Amino acid sequence: MNEHQIAYLDALRSGDYDQTTGSPKSLGSYCCLGVAAELTGCLVDVPHGSRLIKTEYGTSAEQLPDWLNDLLDLTYADNQEMVNMNDSYPADFNDIANALENLWKTGSWEY
């Protein structure tokens, strides 16, 4: 794993971020993509106290920018899997960190 992946896993496991669903950041809480975006400064304000992720294509609630996906060795499909875990499964940040670590070590989403 690279230094960016390790920093992201550490942030997810730190307990420093309250978890939310449906938005990268809302009222001080984050989804799993929002934590990555916060670490790299690519969250942008939108009305009603929420924030979206700034990408090369505008803003998104469900996609990291290409450059951040590259740093973290993630794909669009990986982003969707993470959103599914965060919003629909629902998994806590430790579960998501464990699944990501497994992905980066084995190439498989298992949780």
Secondary structure, DSSP 8 states (H G I E B T S, - for coil): --HHHHHHHHHHHSS-SEE-SSSSEETTEE-HHHHHHHHHT-EEE-GGGEEEEEETTEEESS---HHHHHHHT--HHHHHHHHHHHHTS---HHHHHHHHHHHHHHS----
